[in-house]
Amino acid sequence: MKNESPRELPFRLDAMVLVCKACGKRSSGPKKFKPKHLAQEFKSEGREARMKTRVVLTSCMGLCPKNAAAVAAIGPDGHPAQFAIESLDQVPQALAAAAPGRS
């Protein structure tokens, strides 16, 4: 029983978005918004686009872009995408890139 491989489950989300909460604490982090507001924007944009999304605030991912927040997204194809979000206006494009054909 211990040698059995784990059972793989189907990915039922259109996108899973990871927002770095440590970016908001850096002095070179985003100036126009907090990571919590960015996560809320991703959630509301996903609802507007009628997408099944999950947004999670994470600890540092080691990407650390200047004057931006690091975001990683995984779409239904399983391929990760990484973004440096400098303003909340970039959220729809990032979500569309994470789940092409769904937004």
N, C-alpha and C positions, 0 to 999 in steps of 0.2 A: 504494500500500500504506500510506503514511503517513496518508492521509485516511480510512482505515477507522475506524469507531467501535469501541470495545471491545465484546467479546462479553459479554453479561450472563449470569451464572450463577444457577441457582436457589438460594434460601436454604434450606439443609437443616437448620438449627438451630431449636429451639423458642425459644431466647433467647440473646442475646449480652449479657453483663453486663460493664460497665466500672467498676472500683472505683478511686477516687482514692487513691493511696498517699501523696500529699502531705498529706491530711487528718490523718494520724497524726502528722505532724511539727509541726503548728500548735499553739500553746498553747490555742487555742479549739476544738481538735478533739475527737474522741470520747474519753471517759475510761475507758470500760468494756472496750474492745477495740482491737486494732490492725487496720489495713486488711488485712493478710495473713490474720488470723483471719476477717475478714468474707468475704474471697474464698473461703477454705476452707469456710465455712458455706454460701455460695451453691452451691459445687460439690456438697457433700454433700446439700443440699436438692434440687438438680436430679436427683441420682441416685435419691434416695428417691421423687421424683415421676415417675421414669422419663422424664425430659425430656432431650433433646439440648441441652446448654448448653455455652457456652464462657465462661470467666471470665478477665478480663485486668486486671492491675494497671496503671494508667496514671499519667501525671504529672497535674499540676493541670488540672482542667477549667474552673476559674473559677467554680464554683458556691459553694463555701466556706460551708456551713451551720455555725452555731454549735453546739458540743457534738454534732456528728454527722459522719458520713462521706458524701461525695457519691457517688452511684451513678447511672449511666446504663445503661439497658437497651433493647435493640432486640428486638422480637418478630418472629414470622414475617410479620406484616403490614407490617413495615418502619418502623413509627411508633416514634419514640424516647419513652422515659419517663424522668423524672429523679426521684430519691428522695433524701431526707436520712435516713439510717439512724442512729438513736440507740441502738438495742440489737439484739443478734443475734436477738431474738424477732420482729423485723419482717421478717426475710428471707423467710419463706414468703409473706407477703402481697405483698411487692415482686415476687417471682418470679411469683406468680399474676397480678399486674397487668401484668407485662411480656409474658406469654404467656397471655392469657385462653383458657379452655377446655382448657388442657393440663395443669394441675396437679390 
